[in-house]
Amino acid sequence: MRYFIYLSYDGTDYHGWQRQPNGISIQEVLEDTLTLVLRNKTEIVGAGRTDAGVHAKTMVAHFDTAEPIAVNLQARLNNLLPKDIAIQDIKLVRDDAHARFDAIKRQYQYFFTTKKSPFNYRFATRIPTNIDFGKMNEAAQLLLTHDDFASFCKVHTDVKTTLCKVTEAKFIQKSDTDWIFQIEADRFLRNMVRAIVGTLLEVGTGKLSISDFQQIIEAKNRCAARQSAPPQGLFLTQIEYPLEVFLSQE
């Protein structure tokens, strides 16, 4: 039987989502906890891979079991998981459902603040007060008119295509000091959002023009874009699937 597990996490103290030999990851902690509770070695497949220091309000992964899970599995996992990882839901899905390949939309949000605060430095990136969000919004709209984002893809990755369909990209003001960059697409490349944000900040500070941003997209070369924005402001916030992948819980 296959299940989708929905979780959220503070990625500050982890080396990203994917299990790796040189540091603790979200995947490793979750797999080890599932294995302990289910008393059977359990592997999970995530909907994507967040970088070190990046957070998730919603991440989805799938895992398989020989028997139906207990109704209290979510509670048991949350009792054992560290305080910075929380299970939100567990849903029964079709045997061939795939957390990564069946996702039809993903959303990221990047949080900015112009105010120094001891309470949100782990979850937002501080920026100067004179950044021009109007110009950055104008440049961000260009992302909706292109489908090849090689300029914002981490080099030396195993991706077969750099094509993505971006359906939303905008800066939203939440208060006098706080802004969010929200972007939605069918898929994202590794480091794509952080590279886009870092380049858009150059537009906002006047180091790049909107025309420059257009040329960077068209270059299809990571060297054309600017430095990636820091990880702590970035959250994976939403993943959507077609309804037919889910089975009744009854």
C-alpha positions in Angstrom: 0.0 0.0 0.0 1.3 3.5 -0.9 0.8 6.6 1.2 1.5 10.3 0.7 2.9 11.9 3.8 2.6 15.7 4.2 5.2 17.4 6.4 6.6 20.8 7.3 10.1 21.6 8.6 12.5 24.3 9.6 15.5 23.5 7.4 18.1 25.6 9.3 20.0 22.7 10.9 19.8 20.3 7.9 21.8 19.7 4.8 18.7 19.8 2.7 16.0 17.3 1.9 18.0 14.5 0.3 19.8 11.8 2.2 23.6 12.3 1.9 26.8 11.0 3.5 28.2 14.3 4.8 25.4 15.6 6.9 22.0 15.1 8.4 19.0 15.5 6.0 15.2 15.7 6.4 14.8 12.5 4.4 17.2 10.6 6.6 15.4 11.6 9.8 12.0 10.8 8.4 13.0 7.5 7.0 14.7 6.4 10.2 11.7 7.4 12.2 9.2 5.6 9.9 11.4 2.5 10.0 11.4 2.6 13.8 7.6 3.0 14.1 6.6 0.6 11.3 9.3 -1.9 12.4 10.3 -2.4 8.8 12.9 -0.6 6.7 11.0 2.2 5.0 12.3 4.5 2.2 10.5 7.6 1.1 10.5 9.5 -2.2 10.0 13.3 -2.0 8.2 15.7 -4.3 11.4 17.6 -4.7 14.7 18.4 -3.0 15.1 21.6 -1.0 18.6 23.0 -0.5 20.4 23.2 2.8 18.8 25.8 5.0 15.6 26.0 3.0 12.3 25.4 4.8 9.0 23.8 3.9 5.5 24.7 5.0 4.3 21.8 2.8 6.5 18.9 1.5 5.1 15.7 0.2 6.7 12.2 0.0 5.5 8.7 -0.6 6.3 5.5 1.1 5.0 1.9 0.9 3.8 -0.6 3.5 2.7 -4.2 3.4 -0.2 -3.5 5.7 -2.5 -0.6 6.3 -1.0 2.0 8.7 -2.4 2.5 12.2 -4.7 5.4 12.7 -2.3 6.9 15.2 0.8 6.8 13.0 0.8 10.6 12.6 0.8 11.2 16.3 3.5 8.5 16.9 5.8 10.0 14.3 5.3 13.5 15.7 6.2 12.3 19.2 9.5 10.9 17.9 10.5 13.5 15.3 12.6 16.5 16.4 10.9 19.7 17.1 11.8 21.2 13.7 9.9 18.5 11.7 6.2 18.0 11.9 3.8 15.6 10.1 0.6 17.3 8.9 -1.3 14.4 7.2 -1.0 10.9 5.8 -3.2 9.9 2.8 -3.7 6.6 1.1 -3.0 6.8 -2.7 -2.9 4.6 -5.7 -0.1 2.0 -5.8 1.4 3.8 -8.8 1.1 7.3 -7.4 4.4 9.2 -7.3 5.0 12.2 -5.0 7.4 13.8 -7.5 6.1 12.9 -11.0 2.4 13.2 -10.3 2.6 16.8 -8.9 0.9 19.3 -11.2 1.8 22.5 -9.4 4.4 23.7 -6.8 4.6 27.0 -5.0 7.5 28.7 -3.3 7.5 31.8 -1.2 10.6 33.9 -0.4 10.3 36.2 2.6 12.1 39.6 2.9 12.3 42.1 5.7 13.8 45.6 5.9 13.8 45.4 9.7 16.3 43.7 11.9 14.6 41.2 14.3 15.9 38.5 16.6 12.7 36.5 15.9 12.7 36.0 12.1 16.4 36.0 11.0 16.1 32.3 10.4 13.1 32.7 8.2 13.6 35.9 6.2 16.3 37.7 4.3 17.0 41.3 5.4 17.2 43.8 2.5 17.8 47.6 2.1 14.8 49.9 2.4 15.4 51.5 -1.0 14.8 48.4 -3.2 12.4 49.1 -6.0 9.7 46.4 -5.8 7.8 47.9 -8.7 10.7 47.2 -11.1 11.2 43.8 -9.6 7.6 43.0 -10.2 7.8 44.2 -13.8 10.9 42.0 -14.4 9.3 39.0 -12.7 6.4 39.0 -15.2 8.9 38.2 -17.9 9.2 34.7 -16.3 5.7 33.9 -17.4 6.6 34.5 -21.1 9.5 32.0 -21.2 9.8 28.2 -20.6 13.5 27.5 -20.6 15.2 28.5 -17.3 18.7 27.1 -17.8 20.0 30.5 -16.6 18.6 29.8 -13.2 19.5 26.1 -12.9 22.4 24.8 -10.8 25.2 23.5 -13.0 26.3 19.8 -13.0 22.9 18.4 -12.1 21.2 15.4 -13.6 18.1 17.2 -15.0 17.1 16.0 -18.5 15.3 19.3 -19.3 15.4 22.9 -18.1 11.8 23.6 -19.3 9.3 24.8 -16.8 5.9 26.5 -17.0 5.8 29.4 -14.6 2.2 30.5 -13.9 2.7 33.1 -11.2 5.7 35.3 -10.1 5.0 38.4 -8.0 6.1 40.4 -5.0 3.5 40.9 -2.3 3.7 43.5 0.4 2.6 42.2 3.8 3.5 45.2 5.9 5.7 48.4 5.9 8.8 46.2 6.5 7.9 42.7 5.1 7.5 41.4 1.5 7.0 38.0 -0.1 8.0 36.8 -3.5 5.5 34.1 -4.6 6.2 31.9 -7.6 4.2 28.9 -9.0 5.2 26.5 -11.7 4.6 22.9 -12.8 8.2 22.1 -11.7 11.3 23.8 -10.5 15.0 23.2 -11.3 17.6 22.9 -8.5 18.4 26.3 -7.0 16.0 27.9 -9.5 14.0 30.1 -7.1 17.0 31.4 -5.2 18.8 32.2 -8.5 15.8 34.1 -9.8 15.4 36.0 -6.5 19.1 36.9 -6.3 18.9 38.2 -9.9 15.7 40.1 -9.3 17.3 41.8 -6.3 19.9 43.2 -8.7 17.1 44.7 -10.7 15.6 46.2 -7.5 18.9 47.9 -6.5 19.4 49.3 -10.0 22.4 47.1 -10.9 20.4 45.4 -13.7 17.7 46.8 -15.9 14.5 45.0 -16.9 16.0 44.5 -20.3 19.1 43.0 -18.7 16.9 40.5 -16.9 15.2 39.5 -20.2 18.6 38.9 -21.7 19.7 36.8 -18.8 16.6 34.5 -19.3 17.3 34.3 -23.0 21.0 33.5 -22.4 20.1 30.0 -21.0 23.4 30.1 -19.2 23.8 30.0 -15.4 26.8 32.3 -15.6 24.6 35.0 -17.0 22.4 35.2 -13.9 23.5 36.6 -10.5 24.3 35.1 -7.2 21.6 33.0 -5.5 19.7 34.6 -2.7 20.4 33.2 0.8 18.5 30.0 1.7 16.8 31.1 5.0 14.1 33.2 3.3 12.8 30.4 1.1 9.8 28.2 1.8 8.2 25.4 -0.2 4.6 26.2 0.5 2.3 24.2 -1.7 2.2 21.0 -3.9 -0.9 20.0 -5.8 -1.9 16.6 -7.2 -4.8 15.4 -9.4 -7.6 14.1 -7.3 -7.5 10.7 -9.0 -4.2 9.7 -7.2 -6.0 9.6 -3.9 -8.0 6.7 -2.6 -10.8 6.7 0.0 -9.6 6.5 3.6 -12.7 4.5 4.5 
